[in-house]
Each structure stands twice: as structure tokens, then as C-alpha cells.
Amino acid sequence: MWTGHVSPVIRQKAKGTRPARNLARRAARRVVLPGYPVDGRPFTLLEVESYFKGDRLVCLRCGKPYRKLGVHLLKIHALSVDDYRGLYGLPWREGLAGEHCKELHSQNAKATIAAGKDFGAGANTETWRQAIRAPQRKRAPYNRELCMRNVGAEEYPPEMFDKVLDLMRAGTLPYEVAKIPGMPRRAWFWAYQKAHPDAKARFQELFDAMPYAYQRDSTLGMGPRFWADVRRLREAGGSDKAIAAELGVTAMCVNLGRRKRGIK
């Protein structure tokens, strides 16, 4: 029951006479230190790893350290955490908090799971479905360096990728290339493409130009040229079985693939 008493803080806010200490603190939170803000640019892998070390994160907009950045960014800099991550190419799934704070969150989450409780919206099936259907966010540039480091790409020069393509032109399947002594394993081949979009485009162009029997045996799926032929033959009235026989694949491959691509 309200007694008619008004908090002194509310009266001070209404009159504009808040204590000088509070006003000084408010002003201090908005001070930008020398050398800040840091210009927006994608961070390298080394910069990302060093940024998340320690119990406090330095705000790249003002230079002050905080245990958690979420509220500070929103209240002081009018930035959401995702806007901040996108500005500097930081990991989308890495919390903007110090190591000690993350450890506390981890312990609380483990205790919640051990107690048999759920995480609210996270346990909602429809929420998960919406997340799956949502468009993917752009991959941060540092991921390319991470992929190459994970597969030890420094062991092979860039010319090795050209050798793999030459072997493919000669009819060697991608998984067979990895079995040749001195050639890189498949993990390196795919990681190199992730790190170099131009190399990925060259591979896709070559793969699409290969015979359909090669594409079928590669277990990598069929290229755009194949599905253009399927569309053409379907429009001409061909059945899945007849198209499969003509193109040298199974009827299931044609049926499932065309349905996935919306080919009538």
C-alpha cells in the first residue's frame, strides 16, 4: 500500500537537483579515453583471441574496461552487441564478457541443467524453428585464418591447390587425391576454399564442367549444369526414371534433387 512517501531520488530527478556525485559518475561513464574510438574494421584471428583474454573487456568505443559490455554499449554508445560484433568482426557466438564472468555463467548453466530446469525460450520448439529458418549472419573474416590454422595449411603452398585441380581434370576424384602420397588431406582442400573465395569459384567451375559420371562418383552432389538439364528434360515431359537413365544417375537422385530445387 502506498503511503504517499516519494523517494528522494525521484524528487531530485524531477527538480534536476541530483547529487553532484551521481552527475560526476554519469559524466565519467561517457568520457572517451585518448586513442578511442577504434575505427571499425575486421579483427584478425590474433587480435580476436587477445581481445577476449582477461577478466575485463575493453570497450573499443571509449577505452574503458568492463566485466560485461552489453548494458554499457546500449546505454552509453547506443549500440547493440551484434552491431558491435559486426563493426569489429568479432565472433557472433562469443559473449562480450570477461573470463571470470563467463565462468560464473557456465557454473549457473550447469547447475540449472543438473536441477532439471529448462532455459525458458530456449526450450521452445517453435523458437528453435524460427532460428533455423532465419538468414545466416555474414561469416567473420577471422574464420578464414582459423580454418587454415586448424588444418595446418601452412604445410602446403598455394600451388598445391592448383595441383589438386589438375588431378581432377585428369579424372581423379577429390577423395582419391587425398590418398596420393604427398598430397594434402581433404580437410585442407575444403578449408583452403573457405579461406579463398576465388579458389572456391575455380573449383566449382571445374566441377560443374566435369562429366556427370564424375560428379556422381565424387559424392559431392551434382553441379548447376546437371540441374539445368533436368529442368529442360522435365519441361519436355520426361519422367524421373527416363531422365536418370539419360543422364547416368539414379531416379532417386533426380527426384529428390529436383524437389529440393523446386523443379516441377
N, C-alpha and C positions, 0 to 999 in steps of 0.2 A: 504494500500500500504506500502510495506516495505521500510524503509528509509535508511537501511544499518546500523542502530544502533544495537549493540549487548548488551544485558543485562549484567551488571557487574557480576551478579551471574553466568551466563553461562561462562564468561571468567574465573572466579575464579575456577569453576569446571574443565574447560579444562586445566588450568595450575596447578591444585592441590593446589591452594592457598586460599581456602575458609577461611573466618574469624575464628579465634580461638574460638569465642563464639559458632558458629554453630558446630564446631568439638566437643566442650565440651558437647553440648547438645546431639549430636549423640552418644557420648560415654556413657553419663548418661542414655540414654534410654536402653542401653544394660548391665547395671550393675545389677547383681543378688544379692539381699539382703541376709543376713545370715538366714539360715533355709530353703532356697529355692534352687532349685525347689522342690515342694512336690511330693513325689513318686506317680505314677499313681495307683489309687485304687478306687473302687466304694464307693461313699459317702453314709453315712446313711441318713435317712429322716431328722433327726435333723440337720445334717451338711449341707444338701442341703438348708433347709429353712433359716438357719442362714447366709449362703453364699450370698444369694440374698437380704439381708436386707441392707438398706443404699443407699445413692446416688452414691456411687462408689463401683466397684467390684475390689477385689484384684486379680491380676494375680498370679496364683499358680505356674507359671514357674519362675517368678523373684521377686514377692512380692510387686510390686508397684500398687497403686490404680488408676483406670481409670473409667471415666464415661461410656465408651464403650470399649469392649475388641477386637472387630472384627479386626480392622486395626492393632492394636498393635500385636496381635497374629500372623497375617500373615506376617507383615513386620519384626518383631524382632525375633520371635520364629519359623517362617516358619510352622505354624500350622493353619489349617482351624478351624472354630468354631465347626464344627461337630467332628473333630479329638479331639479337646479339651474337648467337652462334653463326648465323648466316653471314654477318658482317665480317667475321674473322675466320670463317671456315672451320669452326670448332665441331667436335663430334655431336651429332644430334641426340644421341642416347647417353651422353655423359652429363651427369648432374653438375651444375655450376656451384659446387661446394668444396670445401677443403677436405682433406683425407680423414681427419678426425670426425667431422660431421657425417661423412659418408659411412664411416664405420658404425656410428650410432644408429643411422637409418637401417643399416644392414642387420644389426642386432635386433632392432624393433621388428623388422620384417620377419626374421627367423622366429622370433617369439610369437608373432601373430600366426604364422603358419603352424607352429607347434601346438598352439592353442586351438587349432581347427577353425579359425576365423577366415573370412574372405577379405578382399580388399575393396569392397564397395563396387564401384562401377567396373572395376577390372574383372569381376566375376560375372558380369552381364554378357550373355552370349551375343546379343544384338550390338553391344558396344564393340566387341571384337570383330564382328562382321563389317561394321562401318569402318573400322581401322584398316581391315584388309582391302576394302574397296577404295579407300582414299588414295589419291595420287601420291606417288613416292616423292620424297624431297630429293633435291639435287645432291649427288654424292660429293662430299668434301674433297678438295684436291689432295689432301694429305693421304687419302686412302690409296692412291696410286703408289706412293712410296711404301706404305705399309704392306701392300700386296707383294711388291717386288722384294722387300726385305724378308717376308715370311717364307718365300720360296728360294731364297738365296740367289736372286737374279744376278748378283754381281759376279757369279762364277762364269757367266756366258756373255759374250759381247753382243751388241745389237745385230751383227751379221748372222748370228745363229738363227734368228727368226727367218731370214731370207733362205737359209739352207733348208729349214723345215718346209717352206713354201715350195722350194724346188723339188723336194722329195714328194710332195703332194702332187705336183704337176706330173711327176713320173708315175703316179698311180699308187703311191704308198699311203695307206690310211693313217690318220693322225695318231691313233693309239699304237700303230705299228712303228711309227717314227720313234716313239719313246723307248722302244725296245732295242734300238740300234745303239751299240756301244759308242759313247762319246756324245750322244745327243741328249738334250735336256728332257726331263720328265714332263708329263702333260700339265702338271700344276704350274710350272714355269711358263709354258706356252700360253695358258689362259690368263695368268696374271700379267704377262707382258702385254697382252691385248688390252686388259683393263687399264694399264698404265699408259698405253699409247693408242689413242683412238684411231690414228692414221693406220697403224698396223692392223687393227681390228677391221677397218674398212677394206684393206687389201686382202685379208683372209676371207672375208665374206664374199668379195667379188670373185676370188678364185674358186671358192667352194661352190658358189652358185653356177659357175661355168663348167664344173665337172659333170661327167655323165651321171645320170640318175642312179645307175647301179652303184657308183662310187658313193654318192650321197646316202643311199640306202644302207650300205655296208658300214658306213662310218659311225652309225648310231648317233649322229648329231642332228637328225631331222633332215627335212628336205628344204631346199632353197626357194626363194621367191619365184624363180623361173618355172620350177615344177608346179607350184600352186597356180601360176598364171595359165599353164597348160591344162590343169584340172578344171579351172573355171571355164576355159574355152570349150573343153570337151563336154562339160555338164550343160553348157548353154546349147550345144549341138544335140543334146538329148541322150548322151552316153550315160550308162549306169556305172555305179562304183566298181562293179566287177569288171566291166569292159574297159574302163579307164585304167584300172590296176593292171590288167593284162597287157594293155598297150604300152604303159609306162614302166612296166617291170617291177611293180611293188605289190603289196598285198591290198586286198579290198578294204581291210580294217584301217590301214594307213590312210587311204583316200577318204574313207567315210569319216573317221574321227578328225582328221586334219581339216577337211573342208567345213565340217560343222563348227569347229573352233574358229575358223576364219570367216564364217558367215556366208559360205558359198552354197547356193541353193542346189 
